[in-house]
Amino acid sequence: MQSYDDDWTDGQRAVYDECYQAGAEWAGDPDTPSEDVQHVINLAEADDDTFGDAETDYPPLVDAVAQATGENVTSVPASHSDPGFKGFADGVRDATAGEVFGL
């Protein structure tokens, strides 16, 4: 289910929406390895305290954010308050059957 932070701007919500769609499409692609999908689900389930100020350079996520923002990015903040990270992770999680990945 799509979920915005209350303090996000319209631009941040648009990034979330595009990354959500990209995550859902990526997870639904039969060529995407289930281990990769599980990796993103694990990131989505992790507490932000676990990440600290970490960034991730996970290619499908970075590509989704680059496409959504129109900017060349090499990493994305690993934080549920970041619209790109949260959107992609939510899209993957929502597109994935719970019985397959134990959600």
SULLIN-V272215 format. One line per field, one symbol per residue. phi: phi as a letter, one per 30 degrees, with the letter a starting at -180 (. if undefined). psi: psi as a letter, one per 20 degrees, with the letter a starting at -180 (. if undefined). burial: I if it has 9 or more other C-alpha atoms within 8 Angstrom, else O. Layout:
phi = ???
psi = ???
burial = ???
//
This chain:
phi = .dbdddcddddddddeeddeddddddddddddddddddeddddddddedddicdbccdedddddddddcicdccabedadcddddddddddddddcddddcid
psi = ppoqqhjqrhghhggggghggggggghipiipphhgghghggghiqqhhhhckqqqkoghggggggghijqoqirppnpiiphgggggggggghipphigjk.
burial = OOOOOOOIOOOIIIIIIIIIIIIIIIIIOOOIOOOOIIOIIOOIOOOIOOIOOOOOIOOOIIOIIIOIOOOOOOIIIIIIOIIIIIIIIIIIIIIIOOOOOOO
//
